Amino acid sequence: MTRLGIAATVIVAVSLLIWFAMRPADTAGPCVRIIGPVMLPDIPESSGLAVSRRDPRLLWSHNDSGNDAVLFGLDADGSVRSRTRVPIRTVDWEDISAGPCPPNDCLYIADIGDNRLRRQRVQIYRVREPAPGDPQTEAPEIFNATYVDGAHNAEAMFVVGADLFIVTRDRTGTVYRSSLDGSRALVFRPIGQLGLAAVTDAETSRDGKFVVVRTSHEAVLYQTADLIRGRTTSYLRIPIDGLKESQGEGVAFDGRTLYLSSEGRPWNRAGRLLVLQCTIAQ
């Protein structure tokens, strides 16, 4: 074999090894990968995910801090259905949650990142969920939020009824709760610790039965009725290391479908979306 042939063989072999090393597993615990990874070139820093309350076939996502305040409406296959600007300027937008705001359905934007623990107040924005194709949302309601025990860094928020919950990104994953009682000033108080390090997202399932919380290594389901009372025993832990995400960030859960998003890789800045079908006893 010539030197050129040997070199070509080596290149092919190395390429195959890299492909196998980076190929995500087909399963994760009781879940089977059914879509993805799908490239999200418009969302290189996909930070949060939420299943629309208006249309269960639609996902909402957004970029992390340093980017324009734009909501991306995604089909389940990752294709971008809409881009909707939000008329705000955020400091560190880390999460988005879907929830009620009678008589409408709303999106809650969590500007709660605080890596240096210097923010005296963080902001949560509530806006009526736009329709796909809307170029801009209405002006959102603005809630200034503090923690009863000082500043915290967080990337995860979820909504249950008229209550907002934040999970801190630290070594303990402490859950904080505050109620929407008509005041624009919210005070979050701790209700329990999940024992999860570096939580990056959380979301209530569309049917309200579960809350899913994720780290880089696992997606953890809690029964909503237990978690909001400070009972932090998990219902199901789903290991996700085998999915080979570049930098896992977002999560959403729709009954039996688990959505995961991640930031892009150095050589390809596009974010990623994975969709898994899960068999879960309820």
Helices and strands as residue ranges (DSSP letters): H 3-22, E 27-28, E 31-40, E 46-51, E 58-63, E 70-75, E 80-85, E 95-101, E 104-111, E 122-128, E 141-147, E 154-160, E 163-168, E 174-179, E 185-193, E 201-204, E 210-214, E 218-223, H 224-227, E 236-239, G 241-243, E 247-254, E 257-263, E 271-278
